[in-house]
């Protein structure tokens, strides 16, 4: 990057964007750069770093609301919340290690812009569901704000929902307000050993449809489970199916006992308490600890939960001669994966190839009504292959109109989501 800008005030952000418009010099928007590998490579002459817009400016634990600079590290926010036994319920993932970065480098603005959410999403919702308000600078170089400090304050367009998942292509967030929630008193995880994918999805479905209020539901095949740092997981030598239960201590204990009793016909069970439970779900959330080395291509597949096992079966067939990479069938020995959200989210690792097996993967997902995101690949691959699910022409036209409304000169993260956005 030939020119890096580091504003420390919103006014300096306005000046930087206005200058970019005048110079016709696009900007790459980053917090601490922990997720630069997510999305298409941005072609920009300058980088606008937001790490100077950091710090918590308002935190009212009784009102469950927090306001801070968009460049505030997630680690700083989580530390402040822990002092009051509160949390970010959407569990934003720490994806920096997935892109060979240092753990803990993510910012709240990046998490919201990418709409990141971890295993608790099936119960607590996505990042956008906790995004109350913001201040920002549009691609026109104009400061504006939306939302506020309470959930039911929306009039007109809900711009928080629009900014969440826009990957910095519509506006530069300078300040954000988020909803926080009490942290659970206890967290325990029921483990079931030795299930195949289909049996695991059925067991997870039973747990999620039970009255026991599971807040996490994942399945780790044996090879993936072996990478865990949790002894009861890695040491089992088998596939591990995990169901998290959170809440008041006595309630959690009762619900875990009931789950183990109700699932005893499925397979042998174990129970993780406290630190072991938290560590396992942090690994599931962050992806990098469980999937192969940095050379692997990583896909995130979103499918109906009941279809998770079948999607894997379509992508991961029994070994056969003639199996290829590229646009053909991926060889089974090189494919690794695990299931989250009860089977609704599949993290898939494939061997390197020029086209990331994109046509094959997306065809397998499309048969079940899902979509696929290429989460990690070399720059050349992410330029050649659509990173995000290709849109219909009508949706693509709408996206272009929205982009033009906020950023008519395409100075903010141009090309991050698609070549023409």
C-alpha positions in Angstrom: 0.0 0.0 0.0 1.6 3.2 -1.2 -0.1 5.6 1.2 -1.6 4.8 4.6 -3.8 7.2 6.4 -4.5 7.0 10.2 -7.2 9.4 11.3 -7.8 9.9 15.0 -11.0 11.9 14.8 -14.2 11.6 12.7 -13.5 14.9 11.2 -10.2 13.6 9.9 -12.1 10.6 8.3 -14.4 13.1 6.5 -11.3 14.9 5.2 -9.6 11.7 4.1 -12.7 10.5 2.2 -13.3 13.9 0.6 -9.7 14.0 -0.5 -10.0 10.5 -2.0 -13.1 11.6 -3.9 -11.3 14.7 -5.2 -8.2 12.7 -6.2 -10.2 9.7 -7.5 -8.0 7.5 -5.3 -9.9 4.6 -3.7 -9.4 3.7 -0.1 -9.0 0.3 1.5 -10.8 0.5 4.9 -9.2 -1.5 7.7 -9.4 -1.7 11.5 -6.3 -3.6 12.5 -6.2 -5.5 9.2 -7.1 -8.9 10.8 -9.6 -9.8 8.1 -8.0 -8.4 4.9 -8.1 -11.9 3.4 -11.9 -12.0 3.7 -13.6 -11.0 0.5 -12.0 -10.0 -2.8 -8.7 -8.2 -2.7 -9.3 -4.4 -2.7 -7.6 -2.5 -5.5 -6.8 0.8 -3.8 -4.0 3.3 -3.8 -4.4 4.3 -0.2 -5.3 2.6 3.1 -7.5 4.2 5.7 -6.7 2.7 9.1 -9.3 3.2 11.8 -7.2 1.9 14.8 -7.0 5.6 16.0 -10.8 5.7 16.4 -10.7 3.5 19.5 -12.0 3.5 23.0 -15.3 3.0 24.9 -17.1 6.3 25.2 -20.3 5.1 26.9 -21.1 1.9 28.8 -24.2 1.5 30.8 -24.4 -2.0 32.2 -27.9 -1.6 33.6 -29.1 -0.5 30.2 -27.2 -3.2 28.4 -25.7 -0.7 25.9 -22.2 0.2 24.9 -20.8 2.9 22.5 -17.3 2.9 21.3 -15.0 3.9 18.4 -15.2 1.6 15.5 -11.5 0.8 15.8 -11.8 -0.5 19.4 -10.3 -3.9 19.7 -12.8 -6.7 20.6 -10.4 -7.8 23.4 -10.8 -4.4 25.1 -14.6 -4.5 24.9 -14.8 -8.1 26.1 -12.5 -7.2 29.1 -14.8 -4.4 30.1 -17.9 -6.6 29.8 -16.3 -9.3 31.9 -16.0 -6.9 34.8 -19.8 -6.6 34.8 -20.5 -10.3 34.0 -21.7 -9.3 30.5 -20.9 -10.4 27.0 -21.3 -9.9 23.3 -23.9 -12.6 22.9 -23.3 -13.0 19.1 -19.8 -14.3 19.8 -17.8 -12.6 17.1 -15.1 -14.9 15.7 -11.4 -14.1 16.0 -10.5 -14.8 12.4 -7.0 -13.2 12.4 -5.2 -16.6 12.9 -7.1 -17.9 9.9 -5.3 -15.3 7.8 -1.9 -15.9 9.5 -2.4 -12.9 11.9 -2.0 -12.6 15.6 -4.9 -13.7 17.8 -7.0 -11.0 19.3 -6.4 -8.4 16.6 -10.0 -7.9 15.5 -12.1 -4.7 16.1 -15.7 -4.2 16.7 -16.1 -2.2 13.5 -14.7 -5.1 11.5 -16.9 -7.6 13.3 -20.1 -5.6 12.5 -19.0 -4.8 9.0 -18.5 -8.5 8.2 -21.6 -9.5 10.3 -19.6 -12.1 12.2 -21.3 -14.4 14.6 -20.2 -17.5 16.4 -21.9 -20.8 17.6 -24.5 -18.9 19.7 -26.1 -17.4 16.5 -28.7 -20.1 16.4 -30.0 -18.7 19.7 -28.8 -15.1 20.0 -28.8 -14.1 16.3 -26.2 -12.4 14.1 -24.1 -9.4 14.8 -26.6 -7.2 13.0 -29.2 -8.2 15.6 -27.1 -6.5 18.3 -26.2 -3.4 16.2 -28.2 -0.4 17.6 -26.6 2.6 16.0 -23.6 4.2 14.4 -21.9 7.3 13.1 -20.2 7.1 9.8 -18.8 8.9 6.7 -20.3 8.0 3.3 -18.3 7.7 0.1 -19.5 11.2 -0.7 -17.3 12.5 2.2 -20.4 13.3 4.3 -20.8 12.4 8.0 -24.1 10.9 9.0 -25.6 8.7 11.7 -28.4 6.2 12.2 -30.1 4.2 14.9 -29.6 5.0 18.6 -29.2 3.5 22.0 -32.3 1.3 22.2 -33.6 -1.6 20.1 -37.0 -0.1 19.1 -35.8 3.2 17.6 -36.0 2.5 13.9 -37.8 5.0 11.6 -37.5 4.6 7.9 -34.6 2.4 6.7 -32.8 0.3 9.2 -29.3 1.3 8.2 -27.6 -0.8 10.8 -28.8 -3.9 9.0 -27.5 -2.5 5.8 -24.0 -1.7 7.1 -23.7 -5.1 8.8 -22.3 -7.3 6.1 -21.4 -4.5 3.7 -17.7 -5.1 4.4 -16.9 -1.4 4.4 -18.2 -0.8 0.9 -20.9 1.7 1.7 -19.5 3.9 4.5 -16.7 4.2 7.0 -17.9 3.5 10.5 -16.4 5.9 13.1 -18.6 5.1 16.1 -20.9 2.2 16.9 -23.5 1.4 19.6 -24.2 -2.2 20.4 -26.5 -4.2 22.7 -24.7 -6.3 25.3 -26.3 -9.1 27.5 -25.6 -10.8 30.8 -23.1 -13.6 30.6 -24.4 -17.0 31.6 -23.6 -18.1 35.2 -22.5 -21.6 33.9 -21.6 -23.2 30.6 -21.5 -26.9 30.1 -21.3 -29.1 27.0 -22.7 -32.5 26.5 -20.4 -34.6 24.2 -21.6 -37.7 22.2 -18.8 -39.9 20.9 -18.5 -41.8 17.6 -21.4 -40.6 15.5 -21.3 -40.4 11.7 -22.5 -37.1 10.1 -26.1 -38.2 9.6 -26.5 -39.6 13.1 -24.9 -36.4 14.5 -27.3 -34.1 12.7 -30.2 -36.1 13.9 -28.9 -36.0 17.5 -28.3 -32.2 17.2 -31.8 -31.7 15.8 -33.3 -33.6 18.8 -31.3 -31.5 21.2 -32.2 -28.2 19.5 -35.9 -29.1 19.4 -35.9 -30.2 23.0 -36.9 -27.8 25.9 -33.3 -27.6 27.1 -32.4 -24.4 25.2 -29.1 -25.5 23.7 -26.9 -22.5 22.8 -24.4 -24.4 20.6 -24.6 -27.5 18.5 -21.6 -28.8 16.5 -20.1 -32.0 15.1 -16.4 -32.6 14.7 -15.3 -35.6 12.6 -12.4 -37.6 14.2 -9.6 -35.9 12.3 -10.9 -32.5 13.3 -11.6 -33.4 16.9 -8.0 -34.6 17.2 -6.8 -31.0 16.7 -8.7 -29.7 19.7 -6.8 -28.7 22.8 -9.6 -30.0 25.0 -8.5 -33.4 26.3 -11.9 -35.0 26.3 -12.3 -34.1 22.7 -8.9 -34.8 21.2 -8.2 -37.8 23.4 -11.3 -39.6 22.4 -10.0 -40.8 19.0 -13.5 -40.5 17.6 -15.9 -38.1 16.1 -17.3 -35.7 18.7 -20.8 -34.2 18.7 -21.2 -31.2 21.1 -24.2 -29.6 22.6 -23.8 -26.5 24.8 -26.1 -25.5 27.6 -25.8 -22.2 29.4 -27.6 -20.3 32.2 -28.0 -20.5 36.0 -26.0 -23.3 37.6 -28.8 -25.6 38.9 -30.7 -25.2 35.6 -27.6 -26.1 33.5 -26.9 -29.1 35.6 -30.5 -30.4 35.3 -30.7 -29.7 31.6 -27.4 -31.5 30.9 -28.5 -34.5 32.9 -31.7 -34.6 31.0 -30.0 -34.3 27.6 -27.6 -37.1 28.4 -30.5 -39.3 29.5 -32.5 -38.6 26.4 -29.6 -39.1 24.1 -28.2 -42.2 25.7 -29.6 -44.4 22.9 -27.4 -42.5 20.4 -24.0 -43.1 21.8 -21.7 -42.8 24.8 -21.6 -39.3 26.4 -19.4 -37.1 28.4 -19.7 -33.6 29.9 -17.4 -30.6 29.8 -17.5 -28.0 32.5 -16.4 -24.4 32.7 -13.1 -23.8 31.1 -13.1 -26.9 28.9 -16.5 -26.0 27.6 -15.6 -22.4 26.9 -12.3 -23.5 25.2 -14.1 -25.9 22.9 -16.6 -23.3 21.7 -13.9 -20.8 21.2 -12.2 -23.3 18.9 -15.4 -23.9 17.0 -16.0 -20.2 16.7 -12.6 -19.2 15.4 -12.2 -22.0 12.9 -8.4 -21.9 12.6 -7.6 -24.2 15.5 -9.6 -27.0 14.0 -8.9 -26.9 10.2 -5.7 -27.7 8.4 -2.6 -25.6 7.6 -2.6 -22.2 5.9 -2.3 -23.7 2.4 -5.9 -25.1 2.6 -8.7 -23.3 0.9 -11.6 -22.6 3.4 -15.2 -22.4 2.4 -18.2 -21.5 4.7 -21.4 -23.2 3.6 -24.8 -22.1 4.8 -27.5 -24.7 4.3 -30.7 -25.9 5.9 -29.5 -27.8 9.1 -31.1 -31.1 8.1 -29.1 -30.9 4.8 -25.6 -30.5 6.4 -24.7 -34.2 6.3 -25.9 -34.7 2.7 -24.0 -31.6 1.4 -20.8 -33.2 2.9 -21.7 -36.5 1.4 -22.0 -34.8 -2.0 -18.7 -33.1 -1.6 -16.9 -35.8 0.3 -17.6 -39.1 -1.5 -15.8 -42.4 -0.8 -12.3 -42.5 -2.4 -12.4 -43.4 -6.1 -10.0 -43.3 -9.0 -10.1 -40.3 -11.3 -11.1 -37.9 -8.5 -9.8 -34.5 -9.3 -9.6 -31.0 -8.0 -10.6 -27.8 -9.8 -14.1 -27.9 -11.1 -14.5 -31.6 -10.5 -15.1 -33.7 -7.5 -12.7 -33.1 -4.6 -10.7 -36.1 -3.5 -12.0 -37.3 -0.2 -8.6 -37.8 1.5 -7.9 -34.0 1.1 -11.3 -32.7 2.3 -11.8 -31.8 6.0 -14.8 -30.2 7.6 -17.0 -29.7 10.7 -20.6 -28.7 11.3 -21.9 -25.9 13.4 -25.4 -24.4 14.0 -26.8 -27.9 14.2 -25.6 -28.7 10.7 -26.7 -25.4 9.2 -23.1 -24.1 8.9 -20.4 -26.2 7.3 -16.7 -25.2 7.6 -14.9 -26.9 4.7 -11.2 -27.2 3.9 -10.1 -28.2 0.4 -6.6 -28.6 -1.1 -5.2 -25.7 -3.2 -6.5 -25.3 -6.7 -6.7 -22.4 -9.1 -10.5 -22.3 -9.0 -11.0 -23.5 -5.4 -13.4 -26.2 -6.8 -16.0 -23.4 -6.8 -18.3 -24.7 -9.4 -18.4 -28.1 -7.8 -18.9 -26.8 -4.3 -21.6 -24.3 -5.2 -23.5 -26.9 -7.3 -23.5 -29.2 -4.3 -24.8 -26.4 -2.0 -27.4 -25.1 -4.5 -29.1 -28.5 -4.6 -30.1 -28.0 -1.0 -31.0 -24.3 -1.2 -27.9 -22.9 0.5 -25.1 -20.6 -0.4 -21.3 -20.7 -0.1 -18.6 -18.2 0.7 -14.9 -18.6 -0.1 -13.4 -17.6 3.2 -9.7 -18.1 2.5 -7.8 -18.4 -0.7 -4.8 -16.7 -2.4 -5.4 -13.3 -3.9 -5.3 -14.6 -7.5 -8.0 -17.1 -6.7 -10.2 -14.6 -5.0 -10.0 -12.3 -8.0 -10.9 -15.1 -10.4 -13.6 -16.8 -8.4 -16.7 -15.1 -6.9 -16.0 -15.0 -3.2 -19.6 -14.4 -2.2 -22.6 -16.3 -3.7 -23.3 -14.8 -7.1 -26.6 -12.8 -7.1 -29.4 -12.8 -9.6 -29.3 -9.9 -12.0 -32.2 -8.1 -10.1 -30.4 -8.4 -6.8 -27.1 -7.4 -8.3 -28.7 -4.3 -9.9 -30.2 -3.4 -6.5 -26.7 -3.7 -4.9 -25.2 -1.4 -7.5 -27.9 1.2 -6.8 -27.3 1.1 -3.1 -23.6 1.3 -3.6 -24.1 4.4 -5.9 -26.3 6.0 -3.3 -23.7 5.9 -0.6 -20.5 5.8 -2.6 -21.0 7.1 -6.2 -17.3 7.4 -7.0 -16.5 3.9 -5.7 -13.8 5.1 -3.3 -14.6 2.8 -0.4 -13.3 -0.8 -0.6 -14.0 -1.0 -4.3 -14.3 -4.6 -5.5 -14.4 -6.1 -2.0 -17.7 -7.9 -2.5 -17.9 -8.0 -6.3 -15.9 -6.5 -9.2 -18.5 -3.8 -9.8 -19.2 -2.9 -6.2 
